[in-house]
Amino acid sequence: MGAIGVMVANDALALGMEVAGYDPYISVEAALGLARTVRRATSLDMLLAQSDYITLHVPLMDQTKGMLNRDKFALRKKGVRIVNLARGGPGQECRPARSAEGRHGRLLR
């Protein structure tokens, strides 16, 4: 979780939410800014299957390209709200699954 992810997680905690985060590349600096009560998700699949709200704010890089494709999107919890704040590819890849939004949740852009 980069600087934005840390801020979003801490703000969600302040609103009374239970928060889990996933970032296989989290920096020590970002981790130090994260509240202790934020749980670490062990995989993106786990996060998608268990979360009511997901914020996506990752840069387009080789490591993030394809991270939310049709197969991953199918794992999401029923009724989930995904807030896509990504710039570039990772958020664009959710588009093929938009037709299923009404059945399993909404993608907020």
C-alpha positions, 0 to 999 in steps of 0.5 A, spaced: 500 500 500 503 506 497 501 513 500 494 513 497 492 506 500 495 508 507 491 514 507 485 511 504 485 505 509 486 510 515 480 514 513 476 508 512 478 505 520 476 512 522 469 511 519 469 505 523 470 500 517 474 493 518 480 494 513 484 489 510 490 491 505 494 487 499 500 490 497 506 485 495 511 491 494 509 495 500 515 499 502 517 500 510 515 507 509 508 506 507 507 500 512 510 505 518 504 510 516 499 504 516 494 503 523 496 497 527 489 495 526 489 494 518 489 487 517 494 484 511 490 480 506 495 474 504 492 474 497 488 479 492 483 473 491 482 473 498 481 480 498 476 480 492 472 474 496 471 477 502 471 485 501 464 489 501 468 495 498 475 495 494 479 501 492 484 500 486 489 505 486 495 502 482 500 505 477 500 501 470 506 497 471 508 490 468 506 487 475 499 490 475 497 489 468 492 484 468 491 484 476 483 485 475 481 481 469 475 477 468 477 471 472 479 475 478 473 480 477 469 473 478 471 472 485 468 478 488 463 478 493 456 479 492 454 486 492 461 489 493 463 496 491 469 497 487 472 504 487 477 504 481 482 510 482 487 507 478 491 510 472 492 506 466 491 499 465 489 496 471 482 499 472 481 499 464 481 491 465 475 491 469 471 493 463 469 486 460 466 484 466 461 491 467 455 487 464 455 483 470 455 489 475 448 488 477 448 481 479 455 481 483 456 489 485 458 495 482 464 498 479 465 505 481 469 510 476 
